[in-house]
């Protein structure tokens, strides 16, 4: 599912619009959910699905993963 469709569905289910729930706010929420989901998945199945990782930003220490 595309990010725009996920955001649109979230707005529909929460009875909000793009003024009340902006794209930037929605993406912030999606990032939190993504991180929580990944942690729960790895914990539940005892498998590291993000085996292919690299440093995206050495200064900030930001990591990226391939799913």
N, C-alpha and C positions, 0 to 999 in steps of 0.2 A: 504494500500500500504506500502511496506517495505521501510525503509530509503534508502537502496542501490538502489532501483528502482527510488525513488524520485530524488536522486543525479544523477543517470544516465540520467534521463529525463531532468533535469536541464542542464546537460552538453550538451546533444543533442540539446536542444532548444537554447542554448547560443553559440553553435559552439566552445566549449572548450573541453579540455581533462583533464585527472587526474593530469597532470603536471601543467597546468594553473589554475585549480580549484580543489584544493586538497580536500580530504575527511574532514579534520579538518575545512577548510574554509567553506565547504558546511554545516557542522553540526552547525557551528556558525550562519550562515544565517538561517538555519531551526529553531534554538532556538528563534531567533528574530521574525520570522514569527509566530511561535507557540504562543508566548506571545502576539503578536498583535492580532492574531486570537481569542485567548481566551478572551481578553479584549473586542473585538468587539462583540463576541457572547454573553457574559454576559450583555453588555450594550444594545444590540438590543432586546433581549428577556426577559430582567428583571428577569433572573433566574441564580442561582449560580450552574453551572454544576460541580463545583469542591467541592462539599459538604464534601467529605472525604479527608481531608488533614492532613498532619503531618510534623513535623520538621525533615528534613533529616540530617542537620548538625547544631547543636546548636551554635557552635562557629561562623560560617559564617552566620547563620540565614537563611539558605536555606530551602525553602518549596517545598514539592512534592504534587501532586494532582492525584487523580484517575479519569479518564474520563469514 
